[in-house]
Structure formats: C-alpha cells, structure tokens
C-alpha cells in the first residue's frame, strides 16, 4: 500500500510539474502572439530576423580564433573628439579594465560585432572575444576554460581585474566562474544578456547533458543558488519580455541575496538581438564606465525592486 501511495504521489507531482510548465509555455506563447500586434513588437521581430541574416553572413569569420595581443595605448581618450570625450566615462579606473566577451550556445564571437564596436568607440582599450567549443557539453568545464582565458588576458594586459560580458549560455558560464571558481576575485563586473539564471523550459527540447543543466531546478542551478557571501562582483543583467529562447522570460532575471545585481528590462527585443539593441548597448557600456558600486555600496540582493532596475519599451507593449 505504501509503495502504491508513493507511486501515486510521484505521478501527481510529475503531473503538477507538467501542468505548471504548460501554463508557463501558454503564457509565453500568448505574450508572443500579442506582441505581433504592437508596433514595438513588430519592430523587434523585424530587427531579430534582420540581425539573424547579418549574423549568418559574418558567422564564418567569427569561427577564427582571435589573437590576444597587448594594447599599446591601453585606455585613452586624448585621440577622441571633444564631444565624445566629454561623454565617455565617470571613472577611468573602472573603464580601463580589459573586457572579455563570451558568446552563447552554437554561436561564436561574431555575435559581438556591434557590441565590440560600441565599446571601442567609447574608448575601452582592450576588448577581447573568445570562442569555446561548439561541442561544449558541461557548464563547469567551460567555466574552467574561461578561467584560463581570464588569466591570459590579465597576464598580457597587466590588469588586476577584468569585465566579462556573456550572451545567453556565455553568461551562465561566466556566472559559474565568478561564484564557484574564485572569479569574483578578479571580475569587477559581469554582464549577462539573455542568460537563463533560473533555467528555461526550452531546454527540454534539447536532449543533451548541457541542456539538462539549463532546465529549471537542475543540479547546476541549485549550486548557483547557494550562498556567495562577500562576492564583490557587480552583476548587470539584461533581459527581454520578448526573448524567445528563455521560457518563461522572467527566468533571465537574477535574484540572489549575496549578489549585487542591476537589471535592464526590455520589452521588444529578441534573444539574438540583445547584443545589438541600442538601449542594451548604451546601458551596459555606460555602466562599465563607472565604478560607483565600489564607492557607494548598497544592500546586495536587490534586483527587480531595486531603484537601479530600468525598463525600456513602449507603453503599448503587451508586457506592461
């Protein structure tokens, strides 16, 4: 009798989980359907498809490994026009850190073509993009490899600390490095663009070990939920309510009692377009050019309710 009761309980629990997942998928689908009826949503879909076409064109070039070379002039503003120099940075120290760009699943460094150009225009001296294997099957292994990239970047540039920008899976790899592999000692700011911090139901569509790590409630995500006391790294989290890869979309937000988190919420940007959206690029680049989080710390763990959270989108957006 006890075995039967236990089996029924497990079946009920599984059925409840499936039901909740179905509700979340339904909500995401309904939001997507409503989005097509708004100017912002239509514009976002058009940009997503246009960028997909452009990205496919530059994708082959992105497969080539980028050579890490020492920047001769480092971080400089004296060669820039006065109007651009005046808008550059509030903190030369924070803006002078080298920046490491980490792409998402089945992608390469070419996804940062626009983002890198924006960073260079703002005067950042060293911006380096890495490629990890298309066949990466474990976030933890990729995080160990990322640690090696960071150490080589620090060695070449002589910098004590770095910034990291991760798109999609790249943000999760970098987060694991920061929280679990000691990366918080050298990473000043970690930016995540559309990363599934609490998992994505879309990962169930991919029967791979890597996808299993990105499902809600996975061992990896539970490990990242563990305490991270004293973590000095600042987290800048960009997420969109129109992200078609993160389901539900709010799972791209990051809430952790021990982490310093600032959010940018977008309402009309697709997953692939997050690194090229002007609002996303401006917010991140401006934040990297200041380090007031070190001078004026506030309570960690404040995320969505935090006054530093920012929302961009038309009032007519169905997300409002």
C-alpha positions in Angstrom: 0.0 0.0 0.0 2.8 2.4 0.9 4.5 1.7 -2.4 1.3 2.4 -4.3 0.7 5.6 -2.4 4.3 6.7 -3.0 3.9 5.9 -6.7 0.7 7.9 -6.9 2.4 10.8 -5.1 5.2 10.9 -7.6 2.8 10.7 -10.5 0.8 13.6 -9.0 4.0 15.6 -8.5 5.1 14.9 -12.1 1.7 15.8 -13.4 1.7 19.1 -11.4 5.1 20.0 -12.8 3.9 19.3 -16.4 0.8 21.4 -15.7 2.8 24.3 -14.4 5.2 24.1 -17.4 2.3 24.0 -19.8 0.9 27.1 -18.1 4.2 29.0 -18.5 4.6 28.0 -22.1 1.0 29.1 -22.7 1.7 32.5 -21.2 4.8 32.9 -23.2 3.0 31.9 -26.4 0.1 34.3 -25.6 2.5 37.2 -25.0 4.3 36.4 -28.3 1.0 36.4 -30.1 0.0 39.7 -28.6 3.4 41.2 -29.4 2.9 40.8 -33.2 0.0 43.3 -32.9 2.1 46.1 -31.5 4.5 48.5 -33.3 7.3 47.8 -30.8 6.8 44.0 -31.2 6.7 44.1 -34.9 9.9 46.2 -35.0 11.6 43.8 -32.6 10.7 40.8 -34.7 12.0 42.6 -37.9 15.2 43.5 -36.2 15.7 39.9 -34.9 15.3 38.5 -38.4 17.5 41.2 -40.0 20.2 40.6 -37.4 19.9 36.8 -37.9 20.6 37.3 -41.6 23.5 39.6 -41.0 24.9 37.4 -38.3 24.9 34.4 -40.6 26.9 36.4 -43.1 29.7 37.2 -40.5 29.4 33.9 -38.7 32.2 32.1 -40.7 34.7 34.9 -39.9 33.8 34.6 -36.2 35.0 30.9 -36.2 38.6 32.1 -36.5 40.3 32.4 -33.2 41.1 35.9 -32.1 44.7 36.6 -31.3 45.2 38.2 -27.9 47.7 41.0 -28.2 48.8 43.6 -25.8 47.2 47.0 -26.4 49.9 49.5 -26.9 48.0 52.6 -25.8 45.6 50.9 -23.3 42.7 53.1 -22.3 43.0 56.5 -23.9 40.6 59.4 -24.6 43.0 62.0 -25.9 42.6 60.9 -29.6 38.8 61.3 -29.4 36.8 64.4 -30.5 35.9 66.7 -27.5 32.2 66.0 -27.7 32.8 62.2 -27.5 35.5 62.6 -24.9 33.1 64.5 -22.6 30.5 61.7 -22.8 32.9 58.9 -22.1 33.4 57.9 -18.5 32.9 58.9 -15.0 35.6 56.6 -13.7 38.8 56.0 -15.7 39.8 53.1 -13.4 36.6 51.1 -14.0 36.6 51.9 -17.7 40.2 50.9 -18.0 39.7 47.3 -17.2 40.0 44.9 -20.2 36.7 43.3 -21.3 36.2 39.7 -22.2 33.2 38.7 -24.4 31.7 35.2 -24.2 29.2 34.1 -26.8 26.2 31.8 -26.4 25.4 28.2 -27.4 26.2 27.2 -31.0 27.5 30.7 -31.7 30.8 32.4 -31.8 32.5 35.8 -31.2 30.8 37.3 -34.3 27.6 37.9 -32.2 29.5 40.8 -30.5 30.4 42.6 -33.8 28.2 45.6 -32.9 28.8 45.5 -29.2 32.6 45.5 -29.6 32.5 48.5 -31.9 30.4 50.4 -29.3 33.0 49.6 -26.6 35.9 50.7 -28.8 34.1 53.9 -29.7 33.7 54.7 -26.0 37.4 54.4 -25.5 37.8 51.0 -23.9 41.4 49.9 -24.8 41.3 46.1 -24.6 38.2 44.2 -25.8 38.8 40.5 -26.4 36.3 37.9 -27.6 36.8 34.2 -27.0 35.3 31.1 -28.7 34.6 28.0 -26.8 33.8 24.7 -28.5 30.5 24.2 -30.3 30.5 20.8 -28.7 30.8 22.0 -25.1 28.7 19.7 -23.0 29.2 21.0 -19.5 29.0 24.5 -18.0 31.5 23.7 -15.3 34.2 22.5 -17.8 33.6 25.6 -19.9 33.9 27.8 -16.8 37.3 26.2 -16.0 38.4 27.1 -19.6 37.1 30.6 -19.1 39.3 31.0 -16.1 42.3 30.2 -18.3 41.2 32.9 -20.8 40.9 35.5 -18.0 44.3 34.7 -16.6 45.9 35.0 -20.0 44.1 38.3 -20.6 45.3 39.7 -17.2 48.9 38.5 -17.9 49.0 40.2 -21.3 47.4 43.4 -20.2 48.9 43.6 -16.7 45.4 44.3 -15.3 44.3 43.2 -11.9 40.7 43.0 -12.7 38.5 42.5 -15.8 34.9 42.9 -17.0 33.1 40.0 -18.6 30.1 40.2 -21.0 28.3 36.9 -21.6 25.4 36.3 -24.1 22.9 33.5 -23.3 24.9 30.4 -22.2 28.1 32.6 -22.0 26.5 34.5 -19.1 25.9 31.2 -17.2 29.5 30.0 -17.8 30.8 33.3 -16.6 28.5 33.3 -13.6 29.7 29.8 -12.6 33.3 31.0 -12.9 32.6 34.0 -10.7 30.5 32.3 -8.0 32.2 28.8 -7.8 35.7 29.1 -9.2 37.0 32.2 -7.5 36.4 34.5 -10.4 34.9 37.1 -8.0 38.5 38.0 -7.0 39.3 39.3 -10.5 36.0 40.0 -12.2 34.8 43.6 -11.5 31.6 43.4 -13.5 29.7 40.5 -15.1 27.2 41.4 -17.7 24.6 38.8 -18.8 22.5 39.2 -21.9 19.5 36.9 -22.0 21.0 34.2 -19.7 18.7 31.6 -18.1 19.6 32.3 -14.5 16.8 30.1 -13.2 16.6 27.8 -16.2 14.5 27.7 -19.4 11.7 25.3 -20.3 13.0 25.4 -23.9 16.0 23.4 -22.7 13.7 20.4 -22.5 13.6 20.4 -26.3 17.3 19.5 -26.5 18.1 16.0 -25.1 21.8 16.8 -24.2 23.7 16.9 -20.9 24.3 20.6 -21.4 20.6 21.4 -22.0 19.8 19.4 -18.8 22.0 21.8 -16.8 19.9 24.7 -18.1 16.5 23.3 -17.1 14.7 24.8 -14.1 15.8 23.1 -10.8 18.9 21.4 -12.3 21.8 20.5 -10.1 23.9 23.3 -11.6 21.3 25.9 -11.0 20.8 24.7 -7.4 24.5 25.0 -6.9 24.5 28.6 -8.1 21.7 29.4 -5.7 24.0 28.5 -2.8 25.3 31.4 -0.6 28.1 33.5 -2.1 29.0 35.8 0.9 31.3 38.7 0.3 31.1 38.4 -3.5 32.4 41.9 -4.7 31.5 41.3 -8.4 28.7 43.6 -9.8 26.1 41.8 -12.0 24.4 43.7 -14.8 21.5 41.7 -16.1 19.8 42.5 -19.4 16.6 40.5 -20.2 13.7 40.9 -22.5 10.0 40.0 -22.3 10.2 39.1 -26.0 13.0 36.6 -25.6 12.0 33.5 -27.5 14.7 31.3 -26.0 14.2 31.9 -22.3 10.8 30.5 -21.2 9.4 32.0 -19.1 11.2 35.1 -20.0 11.5 36.3 -16.3 13.9 33.4 -15.7 16.6 35.6 -17.3 16.4 37.8 -14.2 18.9 37.2 -11.4 17.9 37.2 -7.7 20.4 36.2 -5.1 20.7 37.5 -1.6 24.5 37.8 -1.7 24.9 39.3 -5.1 25.0 43.0 -6.2 22.5 43.0 -9.2 21.2 45.7 -11.5 18.6 44.9 -14.2 17.7 46.3 -17.5 14.3 45.1 -18.7 13.4 45.3 -22.4 10.0 44.6 -23.8 10.5 44.3 -27.5 13.9 42.7 -28.2 14.5 39.1 -29.4 17.1 36.8 -27.9 19.7 37.2 -30.7 19.3 40.9 -30.9 20.2 41.7 -27.2 23.9 42.4 -28.0 22.9 44.9 -30.7 19.9 46.7 -29.2 21.0 50.4 -28.8 19.3 50.6 -25.3 21.1 47.5 -24.2 24.4 48.6 -25.5 24.2 52.1 -24.1 23.1 50.9 -20.6 25.9 48.3 -20.4 28.7 50.5 -21.8 27.7 53.4 -19.5 27.7 51.1 -16.5 31.1 49.7 -17.3 32.4 53.2 -17.5 31.7 53.8 -13.8 32.5 52.0 -10.6 30.3 53.8 -8.1 29.2 50.3 -6.9 32.5 50.2 -5.1 32.4 53.7 -3.7 28.7 53.7 -2.7 27.7 50.1 -1.9 24.1 49.3 -1.2 22.3 46.2 0.1 23.1 43.2 -2.0 20.4 41.0 -3.5 18.2 43.9 -4.5 17.1 43.0 -8.0 13.8 43.7 -9.6 12.6 46.1 -6.9 15.9 47.8 -6.9 15.8 51.5 -7.9 18.7 50.7 -10.3 16.3 48.5 -12.4 15.4 50.1 -15.7 12.7 49.2 -18.1 12.6 50.2 -21.8 9.6 49.6 -24.0 6.6 51.4 -25.4 3.6 51.9 -23.2 1.5 50.0 -25.7 3.6 46.9 -25.1 1.6 43.9 -24.0 4.2 43.4 -21.3 3.0 46.5 -19.4 
